[in-house]
Amino acid sequence: MNGYDKVIEILQPKTNLRARVRVPGSKSITQRVLVIASLADGESELEGPLDSEDTLLLRNSLRLLGIPIQDRGPDWTVGGQGGRILPTSQALYLGNNGTGIRFVTSLVCLGQGTYRLTGTRRMSERPIAPLLKALEAWGAGARSIEGNGCPPVEIDAHGLDGGEALLSASKSSQYLSSMLLVGPYTRDLARIRLDGPLVSRPYVDLTLAVMAAFGIEVREEGGSFLVPQETYRAREYPIEGDASSASYFWAAAAVTGGRITVENIPSDSLQGDAVFADILATMGCSVEKGPAGITVQGPPWDMLKAIDIDMGKWPDLVPSLAVVAAFANGTSVIRNVAHLRIKETDRLKALAQELSKTGASVEELEDGLVIKGTQDMHGTVIDTYRDHRMAMAFAVTGLRVPGIKIRDPDCVQKSFPSFWESWQEIGVTL
């Protein structure tokens, strides 16, 4: 049996969920810190990073580029090379790690020679052309090998000139983050000017915060980002828990009337996705934030309220929010997330299809979803489309709806390898 043929069933908890959990380290922070530590001068210690499929693919690529990484145990040591990137004749395989391939695309431009970056079939459908075009303005030879604006990518590298680059980040903030990360190592002052709107702004703020922690302060000026020509300083860096991963546990509390604390999401989290607890508060949940973590107490089943919300800043939370909205009183509208169509799958289409299979009333918009809450859903087999967030979000549905089965449950390896074990720890039977 291959992974996609595997199916598990979610059984309803026998008592109200009351639990304290710790989630793995933030995927977004881990990937940013890996790149920054690789560019730093000296050894950095990463405390509590995420060890998952995506971060393994990134580590493998960094090693091929001459970065020594020791990842035995819960902490990792990264030997920064001060901006030096070695040539390699091997293709850099990033799987379906969109963040990884976009970050490494800019990173290899600092090297010398020709680099080839590849991924899965789905990766070959995910756009990268705006980043390639902007890197060309900095002097890189960057092209989509198939000529479709998607990976695989070939980079003819001889360092980056810097200067002004015009970048469209209306489809992905990762393009901007990618260029910011390498900006300190361009020959001339790096200035990135945005051409149009910026989606998922909190992820850029996260990039800026991690850069600042390693000694690089980026300045924003009139729609442009100015990156000083300095060197990242190696350091010890503790990585907080992943707020996107925490969302499934907070959602579990919301739909069951339970009480769940995620201990390693600080109240002043760097991650924009920590806002999910506040979103649930507007839907009728009680939220407590403090040194012990962030706690969500769900309301009685019939008191969960619908929501109308622009999720453009927090697209990774949409699967979690959509399954909660299916149980809420009234009609919820999720807006401004057209960029979800270029994630691991077309998440808007996938969410609409799979929620509809449970009996929920869902209308798919060009940039969002309209979900009419109901208490009359039924069991079905949920197709996950090899998308980790689909599997974890619909595990929440199974807490209330008998007969929910998740196909390809191992797809959670991408970001949360121990998800099913953690799900059982809060009192869920599989």
Backbone torsions as a table, in degrees:
resi	resn	phi	psi	omega
1	MET	NA	126.2	174.7
2	ASN	-82.9	169.3	-174.1
3	GLY	-59.3	-34.4	-175.2
4	TYR	-71.5	-24.3	179.6
5	ASP	-81.9	-14.1	-179.2
6	LYS	-72.2	138.8	-179.5
7	VAL	-135.3	136.2	171.6
8	ILE	-123.8	151.5	178.9
9	GLU	-107.0	137.6	177.1
10	ILE	-91.6	126.0	178.1
11	LEU	-103.5	145.5	-176.7
12	GLN	-71.6	141.1	177.5
13	PRO	-65.4	145.8	-177.7
14	LYS	-79.8	-21.2	179.2
15	THR	-132.8	168.0	176.1
16	ASN	-58.2	137.3	179.9
17	LEU	-71.0	123.7	172.9
18	ARG	-137.5	111.5	-172.7
19	ALA	-155.0	158.5	170.7
20	ARG	-121.4	129.6	-176.9
21	VAL	-132.8	159.8	169.8
22	ARG	-121.4	133.4	179.6
23	VAL	-101.6	159.7	178.5
24	PRO	-62.7	166.2	179.5
25	GLY	-58.3	154.5	-178.0
26	SER	-60.9	126.6	176.7
27	LYS	-65.3	-42.5	-178.6
28	SER	-63.6	-43.5	-179.8
29	ILE	-69.9	-43.8	-178.7
30	THR	-56.0	-45.5	-177.0
31	GLN	-68.8	-37.5	177.2
32	ARG	-66.6	-43.4	-178.4
33	VAL	-67.4	-36.3	177.6
34	LEU	-59.0	-45.5	-179.3
35	VAL	-67.3	-46.6	-178.3
36	ILE	-63.9	-44.5	179.6
37	ALA	-63.4	-32.4	177.5
38	SER	-66.9	-32.2	-179.2
39	LEU	-87.7	-14.3	-176.9
40	ALA	-69.8	168.3	177.7
41	ASP	-100.4	100.0	179.5
42	GLY	113.6	-176.7	-174.7
43	GLU	-88.5	133.2	174.1
44	SER	-113.4	144.4	176.6
45	GLU	-106.7	120.6	177.8
46	LEU	-99.3	117.9	-176.0
47	GLU	-99.5	118.3	176.8
48	GLY	72.4	36.8	178.7
49	PRO	-70.6	166.2	177.2
50	LEU	-82.1	123.8	174.6
51	ASP	-102.7	99.3	-176.2
52	SER	-145.5	-179.9	-179.5
53	GLU	-58.0	-47.3	-177.5
54	ASP	-62.8	-44.5	-177.2
55	THR	-73.1	-27.9	174.9
56	LEU	-66.3	-43.4	178.4
57	LEU	-61.1	-40.9	178.2
58	LEU	-66.6	-44.1	178.9
59	ARG	-60.5	-41.6	179.6
60	ASN	-60.6	-41.7	179.2
61	SER	-66.6	-42.5	179.7
62	LEU	-62.6	-38.5	178.3
63	ARG	-63.2	-40.3	177.5
64	LEU	-63.7	-22.4	179.9
65	LEU	-93.6	11.1	173.1
66	GLY	93.0	16.1	-179.0
67	ILE	-99.5	114.6	176.6
68	PRO	-75.5	126.7	179.5
69	ILE	-131.1	121.5	174.8
70	GLN	-103.1	118.4	-176.1
71	ASP	-126.0	37.8	174.6
72	ARG	-83.7	123.3	-179.1
73	GLY	90.1	-171.4	-173.1
74	PRO	-75.0	-18.7	-179.3
75	ASP	-114.0	153.5	-178.5
76	TRP	-121.5	149.0	173.5
77	THR	-114.1	125.9	-179.4
78	VAL	-115.4	122.5	179.6
79	GLY	-89.0	92.9	-178.4
80	GLY	-64.3	141.3	-175.5
81	GLN	-108.5	16.2	175.6
82	GLY	64.4	27.6	178.2
83	GLY	97.9	-0.5	-179.3
84	ARG	-84.6	125.7	179.9
85	ILE	-120.0	122.7	-177.6
86	LEU	-79.4	152.9	172.7
87	PRO	-73.3	157.2	175.2
88	THR	-150.2	140.1	176.7
89	SER	-88.5	-10.9	-179.7
90	GLN	-82.9	141.7	174.0
91	ALA	-67.1	141.4	177.2
92	LEU	-91.7	109.5	-175.1
93	TYR	-96.6	119.0	-177.9
94	LEU	-110.9	10.9	177.3
95	GLY	59.6	-127.2	174.7
96	ASN	-113.6	32.6	178.9
97	ASN	-86.6	89.5	-177.5
98	GLY	-61.5	-44.0	177.4
99	THR	-59.9	-46.5	-177.1
100	GLY	-60.2	-47.6	-176.2
101	ILE	-68.3	-33.3	178.7
102	ARG	-71.9	-38.9	177.8
103	PHE	-66.9	-43.8	-176.7
104	VAL	-70.0	-29.6	177.0
105	THR	-56.7	-46.9	177.5
106	SER	-70.9	-38.2	-176.1
107	LEU	-60.2	-45.7	-176.1
108	VAL	-68.5	-18.9	177.2
109	CYS	-63.1	-19.5	177.7
110	LEU	-78.2	-13.1	-178.3
111	GLY	-85.2	-163.8	178.7
112	GLN	-132.4	125.0	178.8
113	GLY	118.4	-166.5	-177.0
114	THR	-106.7	131.1	-179.8
115	TYR	-122.6	143.2	178.5
116	ARG	-123.4	128.2	-179.2
117	LEU	-117.3	130.2	-177.0
118	THR	-132.0	172.4	178.1
119	GLY	-161.6	-160.4	-179.0
120	THR	-75.8	176.3	176.7
121	ARG	-60.4	-42.3	178.6
122	ARG	-62.5	-37.6	178.8
123	MET	-60.7	-31.9	-179.4
124	SER	-72.1	-0.9	176.3
125	GLU	-110.4	-0.6	-174.8
126	ARG	-100.2	124.0	-169.8
127	PRO	-67.3	144.6	175.8
128	ILE	-141.0	0.2	-174.6
129	ALA	-55.9	-41.8	179.9
130	PRO	-59.0	-36.7	178.2
131	LEU	-68.4	-43.9	-179.7
132	LEU	-60.5	-42.5	-179.6
133	LYS	-63.1	-43.0	-179.3
134	ALA	-67.9	-37.2	178.2
135	LEU	-67.2	-31.6	175.4
136	GLU	-62.2	-34.2	177.4
137	ALA	-65.2	-23.5	175.5
138	TRP	-92.7	7.8	173.3
139	GLY	98.6	3.7	179.2
140	ALA	-83.3	149.6	168.1
141	GLY	-93.9	106.7	-172.0
142	ALA	-132.1	126.0	-178.6
143	ARG	-145.7	151.2	169.8
144	SER	-82.4	119.3	-172.5
145	ILE	-60.7	-38.3	179.8
146	GLU	-84.6	-4.5	177.9
147	GLY	72.9	17.3	-177.3
148	ASN	-108.7	9.8	179.6
149	GLY	76.9	12.4	-179.3
150	CYS	-127.5	165.3	173.3
151	PRO	-62.0	159.9	5.1
152	PRO	-70.5	155.9	-173.9
153	VAL	-122.4	144.1	172.7
154	GLU	-121.7	130.9	-178.7
155	ILE	-118.5	125.1	171.1
156	ASP	-98.4	103.8	-167.5
157	ALA	-106.1	140.6	171.5
158	HIS	-152.8	44.5	-176.1
159	GLY	78.9	169.7	-178.2
160	LEU	-115.1	133.0	-178.7
161	ASP	-71.1	-37.9	-172.4
162	GLY	84.5	-150.3	-172.1
163	GLY	82.9	-159.3	-176.8
164	GLU	-90.7	134.2	173.5
165	ALA	-126.8	134.6	177.2
166	LEU	-94.6	126.0	-173.2
167	LEU	-129.4	132.5	170.6
168	SER	-94.3	118.5	179.6
169	ALA	-118.8	31.7	-178.4
170	SER	-79.4	-15.3	178.2
171	LYS	-103.0	-30.2	-179.4
172	SER	-156.3	131.0	174.6
173	SER	-72.6	-15.3	-177.9
174	GLN	-63.7	-27.7	176.3
175	TYR	-60.3	-46.5	-179.6
176	LEU	-67.2	-45.7	178.9
177	SER	-58.2	-41.1	-179.2
178	SER	-59.0	-45.8	-179.2
179	MET	-72.1	-36.4	177.4
180	LEU	-59.9	-42.2	-175.2
181	LEU	-60.7	-36.3	-178.7
182	VAL	-95.6	-6.6	-176.3
183	GLY	-52.6	-36.3	-178.6
184	PRO	-63.3	-15.9	-171.5
185	TYR	-108.5	13.2	174.5
186	THR	-78.9	158.2	-175.9
187	ARG	-69.6	-36.7	176.2
188	ASP	-115.6	164.9	-178.7
189	LEU	-51.9	129.2	-178.4
190	ALA	-87.1	123.8	175.5
191	ARG	-126.6	122.3	179.5
192	ILE	-111.4	116.1	-179.3
193	ARG	-106.0	129.1	-177.4
194	LEU	-78.6	135.9	175.2
195	ASP	-108.6	89.0	-178.6
196	GLY	102.0	-168.9	-175.0
197	PRO	-72.1	160.4	177.3
198	LEU	-115.0	121.0	177.2
199	VAL	-89.5	158.8	173.2
200	SER	53.7	46.5	-177.0
201	ARG	-52.3	-37.7	-178.7
202	PRO	-57.7	-27.2	178.3
203	TYR	-71.7	-32.2	174.2
204	VAL	-69.2	-42.0	176.5
205	ASP	-58.7	-37.6	177.8
206	LEU	-64.0	-44.1	177.5
207	THR	-58.1	-46.0	-178.8
208	LEU	-63.5	-38.4	-179.7
209	ALA	-66.3	-41.7	180.0
210	VAL	-70.2	-39.1	175.6
211	MET	-59.3	-43.1	-179.7
212	ALA	-62.6	-36.7	179.5
213	ALA	-64.3	-25.7	177.8
214	PHE	-100.6	15.1	168.9
215	GLY	99.3	5.6	-178.9
216	ILE	-113.1	115.7	180.0
217	GLU	-103.0	111.8	178.8
218	VAL	-85.9	141.9	179.0
219	ARG	-110.3	132.1	174.6
220	GLU	-96.2	137.1	-176.1
221	GLU	-152.4	107.3	174.4
222	GLY	55.7	46.5	179.1
223	GLY	81.8	6.7	177.7
224	SER	-120.1	157.0	176.8
225	PHE	-117.0	122.5	-179.4
226	LEU	-107.6	123.3	-175.4
227	VAL	-109.9	121.5	-179.1
228	PRO	-67.7	150.7	179.0
229	GLN	-89.9	84.2	180.0
230	GLU	-135.1	-177.0	-178.6
231	THR	-115.6	134.8	174.6
232	TYR	-60.1	141.1	178.5
233	ARG	-98.8	124.4	179.0
234	ALA	-61.4	149.8	-177.3
235	ARG	-166.1	172.4	167.3
236	GLU	-84.5	137.2	-176.8
237	TYR	-138.2	113.0	176.4
238	PRO	-80.9	134.6	-176.7
239	ILE	-106.0	120.7	-178.7
240	GLU	-72.4	164.3	179.3
241	GLY	-62.1	157.3	-175.8
242	ASP	-79.7	116.6	-176.6
243	ALA	-69.2	-32.8	176.6
244	SER	-63.8	-41.5	177.1
245	SER	-66.2	-36.3	178.6
246	ALA	-63.0	-28.2	-174.6
247	SER	-59.6	-31.3	-178.3
248	TYR	-68.9	-34.3	179.5
249	PHE	-75.5	-39.9	175.1
250	TRP	-64.8	-38.2	176.1
251	ALA	-63.4	-37.3	178.0
252	ALA	-60.4	-43.0	177.0
253	ALA	-63.3	-40.9	-176.1
254	ALA	-62.2	-42.6	-173.4
255	VAL	-86.2	-15.4	-177.8
256	THR	-108.2	-5.6	-173.0
257	GLY	73.6	18.8	-179.1
258	GLY	-87.4	-174.2	-178.3
259	ARG	-136.1	114.4	-177.0
260	ILE	-131.7	130.8	175.8
261	THR	-107.4	128.4	170.3
262	VAL	-100.0	112.8	-167.0
263	GLU	-75.7	-30.4	-172.3
264	ASN	-106.5	30.5	165.8
265	ILE	-109.7	108.1	-177.5
266	PRO	-71.2	155.3	179.9
267	SER	-65.5	-22.3	176.4
268	ASP	-106.9	38.9	-176.7
269	SER	-51.3	143.1	174.4
270	LEU	-72.3	-18.6	-171.1
271	GLN	-88.0	130.2	177.2
272	GLY	-60.8	-31.0	-175.6
273	ASP	-68.8	-10.7	174.4
274	ALA	-64.4	-12.5	178.0
275	VAL	-65.9	-12.5	-176.7
276	PHE	-58.2	-36.8	177.8
277	ALA	-60.7	-40.0	179.1
278	ASP	-68.4	-36.8	176.1
279	ILE	-61.5	-43.0	178.5
280	LEU	-65.0	-30.7	177.5
281	ALA	-62.2	-38.2	178.5
282	THR	-70.0	-16.1	179.1
283	MET	-94.7	3.4	175.4
284	GLY	113.3	-0.1	178.3
285	CYS	-83.0	158.6	171.1
286	SER	-99.6	138.1	-176.3
287	VAL	-127.9	133.5	175.2
288	GLU	-123.9	134.0	178.6
289	LYS	-125.2	134.5	-179.7
290	GLY	-171.7	-170.9	-178.7
291	PRO	-59.7	-25.1	-178.2
292	ALA	-84.4	0.6	-179.5
293	GLY	117.9	-163.0	179.9
294	ILE	-117.8	125.6	-176.3
295	THR	-112.2	135.3	172.5
296	VAL	-117.3	126.9	173.4
297	GLN	-109.3	117.8	179.8
298	GLY	-75.2	152.7	177.3
299	PRO	-80.5	172.2	169.4
300	PRO	-53.6	151.9	-172.9
301	TRP	-52.3	-37.3	-174.7
302	ASP	-88.4	10.1	-177.1
303	MET	-113.2	2.1	178.8
304	LEU	-73.3	128.1	-171.7
305	LYS	-103.9	147.0	176.3
306	ALA	-68.7	167.8	-176.5
307	ILE	-144.7	147.3	172.9
308	ASP	-120.4	114.8	-167.4
309	ILE	-149.9	141.7	171.3
310	ASP	-85.1	114.3	-177.8
311	MET	-104.7	18.6	-177.3
312	GLY	-56.8	-29.6	-179.6
313	LYS	-81.5	-19.8	-171.6
314	TRP	-133.0	58.6	-173.2
315	PRO	-62.4	-31.5	-177.6
316	ASP	-68.9	-14.2	178.2
317	LEU	-85.6	-10.3	-173.9
318	VAL	-60.7	-43.0	176.9
319	PRO	-57.5	-43.2	178.8
320	SER	-63.5	-44.5	-178.5
321	LEU	-67.2	-38.0	-177.8
322	ALA	-62.6	-41.5	-179.0
323	VAL	-72.1	-31.6	174.9
324	VAL	-67.5	-43.3	-178.9
325	ALA	-59.9	-29.6	-179.7
326	ALA	-63.9	-21.5	179.7
327	PHE	-100.1	-5.1	-173.3
328	ALA	-81.5	157.2	174.9
329	ASN	-78.5	121.7	178.6
330	GLY	104.6	-169.9	-176.2
331	THR	-110.0	124.0	178.5
332	SER	-98.9	143.9	177.0
333	VAL	-124.9	123.6	177.8
334	ILE	-109.9	120.9	-169.5
335	ARG	-119.6	162.6	166.4
336	ASN	62.5	41.3	178.6
337	VAL	-130.1	41.6	177.3
338	ALA	-59.4	-27.6	-179.5
339	HIS	-67.8	-8.5	173.4
340	LEU	-67.3	-15.7	-178.3
341	ARG	-74.2	-12.1	-179.5
342	ILE	-114.8	25.2	175.9
343	LYS	-86.4	-156.7	-178.9
344	GLU	-54.7	-30.6	168.4
345	THR	-144.0	177.8	171.6
346	ASP	-75.9	93.7	-170.1
347	ARG	-67.5	-31.1	177.9
348	LEU	-65.6	-46.2	178.8
349	LYS	-64.4	-44.6	-177.7
350	ALA	-64.4	-43.8	179.2
351	LEU	-63.0	-43.1	179.6
352	ALA	-62.2	-44.0	-178.4
353	GLN	-65.6	-46.7	-174.1
354	GLU	-74.9	-36.8	174.9
355	LEU	-64.5	-38.9	178.6
356	SER	-62.3	-34.3	178.8
357	LYS	-63.6	-24.9	178.9
358	THR	-84.7	-5.6	-177.3
359	GLY	99.9	-0.5	177.1
360	ALA	-72.5	151.6	178.3
361	SER	-95.4	112.5	-174.0
362	VAL	-132.7	132.9	172.4
363	GLU	-113.6	126.2	179.0
364	GLU	-88.4	121.2	175.3
365	LEU	-96.5	167.6	177.0
366	GLU	-61.0	-34.5	-176.5
367	ASP	-124.9	21.5	-178.9
368	GLY	178.1	-158.5	-176.2
369	LEU	-141.0	146.7	169.4
370	VAL	-117.1	119.8	-173.4
371	ILE	-123.3	119.3	176.9
372	LYS	-93.2	117.7	-177.4
373	GLY	-63.9	148.3	-179.3
374	THR	-151.5	155.0	173.5
375	GLN	-106.9	13.5	-171.6
376	ASP	-121.9	54.1	175.7
377	MET	-96.2	163.3	-177.8
378	HIS	-136.5	166.0	-176.7
379	GLY	-69.5	153.9	177.0
380	THR	-167.7	169.5	173.4
381	VAL	-91.2	122.5	-178.7
382	ILE	-90.6	121.0	172.5
383	ASP	-81.9	132.3	-174.8
384	THR	-101.0	-11.7	177.9
385	TYR	59.0	30.9	-177.5
386	ARG	58.1	28.5	-177.0
387	ASP	-110.7	114.5	-177.0
388	HIS	-55.4	-39.3	-175.4
389	ARG	-72.0	-28.8	174.9
390	MET	-65.5	-44.6	-178.6
391	ALA	-62.3	-46.7	-175.2
392	MET	-72.6	-36.4	179.0
393	ALA	-65.7	-44.3	-177.3
394	PHE	-76.0	-14.0	169.1
395	ALA	-61.8	-30.8	176.2
396	VAL	-66.2	-42.9	177.9
397	THR	-56.0	-39.9	-178.5
398	GLY	-64.8	-15.1	177.3
399	LEU	-70.9	-21.6	-178.8
400	ARG	-115.5	-24.0	-173.2
401	VAL	-111.8	114.3	178.7
402	PRO	-63.2	143.6	173.2
403	GLY	86.8	13.1	176.1
404	ILE	-79.9	121.9	179.2
405	LYS	-118.9	139.4	-176.0
406	ILE	-108.2	118.7	176.8
407	ARG	-83.7	143.1	179.1
408	ASP	56.9	54.5	-177.3
409	PRO	-63.2	-21.0	-177.6
410	ASP	-73.8	-4.5	177.3
411	CYS	-64.2	-13.3	177.6
412	VAL	-67.5	-10.8	177.8
413	GLN	-57.2	-24.7	-177.5
414	LYS	-58.6	-38.0	-174.9
415	SER	-136.6	-18.4	-172.4
416	PHE	-150.0	72.1	-173.8
417	PRO	-57.0	-29.9	-176.7
418	SER	-97.5	19.8	-174.0
419	PHE	-57.1	-48.4	-174.3
420	TRP	-67.5	-33.2	175.5
421	GLU	-66.9	-41.2	178.1
422	SER	-66.6	-34.3	178.3
423	TRP	-63.3	-40.5	178.3
424	GLN	-69.2	-31.7	-179.5
425	GLU	-65.5	-26.1	179.1
426	ILE	-86.6	0.8	174.8
427	GLY	109.6	15.9	-179.9
428	VAL	-98.6	134.4	178.6
429	THR	-98.4	136.0	178.8
430	LEU	-112.7	NA	NA
